[in-house]
Amino acid sequence: MLSREAAELIGLQAVAWLAGNDELLPVFLGATGAAEDDFRAALEDPSFQGAVLDFILMDDAWVGAFCEAQGMTYDQPAAARAMLPGGGEVHWT
């Protein structure tokens, strides 16, 4: 299990990775209604980091691209998300 500090570091990496992704950033902005300025304002906000991780976790290709860019294992983004605000497991039953 990750520490809260490690989870926030991965969240910060996710925000930075998404901000630099010219293809996915507009998709995220359109889906959330966030503005590019929100990235700078909320960069260190664990709730915003969780929202970015939620977005990345929606697609296996995005998870793979993020993990490969950061040199982390594919399970680390989900583990980090679980440690951030609102990251409790969702049960669809």
ChimeraX commands (.cxc) that place a marker at each C-alpha (Angstrom):
marker #1 position 0.00,0.00,0.00 radius 0.5
marker #1 position 1.20,3.49,-0.82 radius 0.5
marker #1 position 1.60,6.23,1.74 radius 0.5
marker #1 position -0.51,9.35,1.38 radius 0.5
marker #1 position 2.64,11.27,0.47 radius 0.5
marker #1 position 3.54,8.78,-2.30 radius 0.5
marker #1 position -0.06,8.92,-3.58 radius 0.5
marker #1 position 0.08,12.71,-3.77 radius 0.5
marker #1 position 3.37,12.52,-5.67 radius 0.5
marker #1 position 1.78,10.20,-8.24 radius 0.5
marker #1 position -1.22,12.54,-8.37 radius 0.5
marker #1 position 1.09,15.46,-9.03 radius 0.5
marker #1 position 2.84,13.47,-11.77 radius 0.5
marker #1 position -0.56,12.68,-13.29 radius 0.5
marker #1 position -1.57,16.34,-13.38 radius 0.5
marker #1 position 1.76,17.31,-14.97 radius 0.5
marker #1 position 1.55,14.45,-17.49 radius 0.5
marker #1 position -2.00,15.37,-18.50 radius 0.5
marker #1 position -1.16,19.07,-18.74 radius 0.5
marker #1 position 1.58,18.21,-21.24 radius 0.5
marker #1 position -0.61,15.86,-23.30 radius 0.5
marker #1 position -1.98,17.87,-26.22 radius 0.5
marker #1 position -4.42,15.12,-27.21 radius 0.5
marker #1 position -5.92,14.25,-23.82 radius 0.5
marker #1 position -5.91,17.63,-22.09 radius 0.5
marker #1 position -8.78,19.02,-24.22 radius 0.5
marker #1 position -10.78,15.82,-23.59 radius 0.5
marker #1 position -10.30,16.23,-19.82 radius 0.5
marker #1 position -11.17,19.93,-19.95 radius 0.5
marker #1 position -14.29,19.23,-21.99 radius 0.5
marker #1 position -15.41,16.39,-19.74 radius 0.5
marker #1 position -14.88,18.26,-16.47 radius 0.5
marker #1 position -15.46,21.88,-17.39 radius 0.5
marker #1 position -12.05,22.73,-15.92 radius 0.5
marker #1 position -9.96,25.46,-17.49 radius 0.5
marker #1 position -6.23,25.31,-18.15 radius 0.5
marker #1 position -5.73,27.83,-15.34 radius 0.5
marker #1 position -7.30,25.28,-12.97 radius 0.5
marker #1 position -4.23,23.08,-13.46 radius 0.5
marker #1 position -1.93,25.74,-12.06 radius 0.5
marker #1 position -4.32,26.69,-9.26 radius 0.5
marker #1 position -5.10,23.12,-8.19 radius 0.5
marker #1 position -1.79,21.44,-8.96 radius 0.5
marker #1 position -1.15,20.41,-5.36 radius 0.5
marker #1 position -4.82,19.81,-4.43 radius 0.5
marker #1 position -5.23,16.08,-3.65 radius 0.5
marker #1 position -8.90,16.20,-4.72 radius 0.5
marker #1 position -7.95,17.59,-8.14 radius 0.5
marker #1 position -5.15,15.04,-8.43 radius 0.5
marker #1 position -7.73,12.34,-7.71 radius 0.5
marker #1 position -10.00,13.69,-10.44 radius 0.5
marker #1 position -7.11,13.56,-12.91 radius 0.5
marker #1 position -6.28,9.99,-11.86 radius 0.5
marker #1 position -9.97,9.05,-12.22 radius 0.5
marker #1 position -9.82,10.37,-15.78 radius 0.5
marker #1 position -6.60,8.55,-16.67 radius 0.5
marker #1 position -7.92,5.32,-15.14 radius 0.5
marker #1 position -10.89,5.36,-17.54 radius 0.5
marker #1 position -8.78,3.96,-20.37 radius 0.5
marker #1 position -6.13,1.24,-20.24 radius 0.5
marker #1 position -4.16,2.95,-23.02 radius 0.5
marker #1 position -4.00,6.16,-20.98 radius 0.5
marker #1 position -2.88,4.24,-17.91 radius 0.5
marker #1 position -0.19,2.50,-19.96 radius 0.5
marker #1 position 1.05,5.73,-21.51 radius 0.5
marker #1 position 1.16,7.51,-18.15 radius 0.5
marker #1 position 2.93,4.62,-16.41 radius 0.5
marker #1 position 5.48,4.22,-19.18 radius 0.5
marker #1 position 6.21,7.95,-19.18 radius 0.5
marker #1 position 6.71,7.92,-15.39 radius 0.5
marker #1 position 8.49,4.58,-15.15 radius 0.5
marker #1 position 5.94,3.09,-12.78 radius 0.5
marker #1 position 4.00,-0.16,-12.66 radius 0.5
marker #1 position 0.47,-0.26,-14.07 radius 0.5
marker #1 position -1.13,-0.74,-10.67 radius 0.5
marker #1 position 0.37,2.36,-9.07 radius 0.5
marker #1 position -2.13,4.95,-10.42 radius 0.5
marker #1 position -5.10,2.98,-9.03 radius 0.5
marker #1 position -3.30,2.48,-5.71 radius 0.5
marker #1 position -2.58,6.21,-5.54 radius 0.5
marker #1 position -6.18,7.05,-6.41 radius 0.5
marker #1 position -7.40,4.89,-3.54 radius 0.5
marker #1 position -5.32,6.95,-1.10 radius 0.5
marker #1 position -6.54,10.37,-2.28 radius 0.5
marker #1 position -9.82,12.06,-1.23 radius 0.5
marker #1 position -12.85,10.29,-2.72 radius 0.5
marker #1 position -10.76,7.30,-3.73 radius 0.5
marker #1 position -12.63,4.60,-1.89 radius 0.5
marker #1 position -13.50,1.55,-3.97 radius 0.5
marker #1 position -16.65,1.98,-6.05 radius 0.5
marker #1 position -19.02,-0.99,-6.02 radius 0.5
marker #1 position -21.36,-1.07,-9.00 radius 0.5
marker #1 position -23.96,-3.37,-7.45 radius 0.5
marker link #1:1,2 radius 0.2
marker link #1:2,3 radius 0.2
marker link #1:3,4 radius 0.2
marker link #1:4,5 radius 0.2
marker link #1:5,6 radius 0.2
marker link #1:6,7 radius 0.2
marker link #1:7,8 radius 0.2
marker link #1:8,9 radius 0.2
marker link #1:9,10 radius 0.2
marker link #1:10,11 radius 0.2
marker link #1:11,12 radius 0.2
marker link #1:12,13 radius 0.2
marker link #1:13,14 radius 0.2
marker link #1:14,15 radius 0.2
marker link #1:15,16 radius 0.2
marker link #1:16,17 radius 0.2
marker link #1:17,18 radius 0.2
marker link #1:18,19 radius 0.2
marker link #1:19,20 radius 0.2
marker link #1:20,21 radius 0.2
marker link #1:21,22 radius 0.2
marker link #1:22,23 radius 0.2
marker link #1:23,24 radius 0.2
marker link #1:24,25 radius 0.2
marker link #1:25,26 radius 0.2
marker link #1:26,27 radius 0.2
marker link #1:27,28 radius 0.2
marker link #1:28,29 radius 0.2
marker link #1:29,30 radius 0.2
marker link #1:30,31 radius 0.2
marker link #1:31,32 radius 0.2
marker link #1:32,33 radius 0.2
marker link #1:33,34 radius 0.2
marker link #1:34,35 radius 0.2
marker link #1:35,36 radius 0.2
marker link #1:36,37 radius 0.2
marker link #1:37,38 radius 0.2
marker link #1:38,39 radius 0.2
marker link #1:39,40 radius 0.2
marker link #1:40,41 radius 0.2
marker link #1:41,42 radius 0.2
marker link #1:42,43 radius 0.2
marker link #1:43,44 radius 0.2
marker link #1:44,45 radius 0.2
marker link #1:45,46 radius 0.2
marker link #1:46,47 radius 0.2
marker link #1:47,48 radius 0.2
marker link #1:48,49 radius 0.2
marker link #1:49,50 radius 0.2
marker link #1:50,51 radius 0.2
marker link #1:51,52 radius 0.2
marker link #1:52,53 radius 0.2
marker link #1:53,54 radius 0.2
marker link #1:54,55 radius 0.2
marker link #1:55,56 radius 0.2
marker link #1:56,57 radius 0.2
marker link #1:57,58 radius 0.2
marker link #1:58,59 radius 0.2
marker link #1:59,60 radius 0.2
marker link #1:60,61 radius 0.2
marker link #1:61,62 radius 0.2
marker link #1:62,63 radius 0.2
marker link #1:63,64 radius 0.2
marker link #1:64,65 radius 0.2
marker link #1:65,66 radius 0.2
marker link #1:66,67 radius 0.2
marker link #1:67,68 radius 0.2
marker link #1:68,69 radius 0.2
marker link #1:69,70 radius 0.2
marker link #1:70,71 radius 0.2
marker link #1:71,72 radius 0.2
marker link #1:72,73 radius 0.2
marker link #1:73,74 radius 0.2
marker link #1:74,75 radius 0.2
marker link #1:75,76 radius 0.2
marker link #1:76,77 radius 0.2
marker link #1:77,78 radius 0.2
marker link #1:78,79 radius 0.2
marker link #1:79,80 radius 0.2
marker link #1:80,81 radius 0.2
marker link #1:81,82 radius 0.2
marker link #1:82,83 radius 0.2
marker link #1:83,84 radius 0.2
marker link #1:84,85 radius 0.2
marker link #1:85,86 radius 0.2
marker link #1:86,87 radius 0.2
marker link #1:87,88 radius 0.2
marker link #1:88,89 radius 0.2
marker link #1:89,90 radius 0.2
marker link #1:90,91 radius 0.2
marker link #1:91,92 radius 0.2
marker link #1:92,93 radius 0.2
view
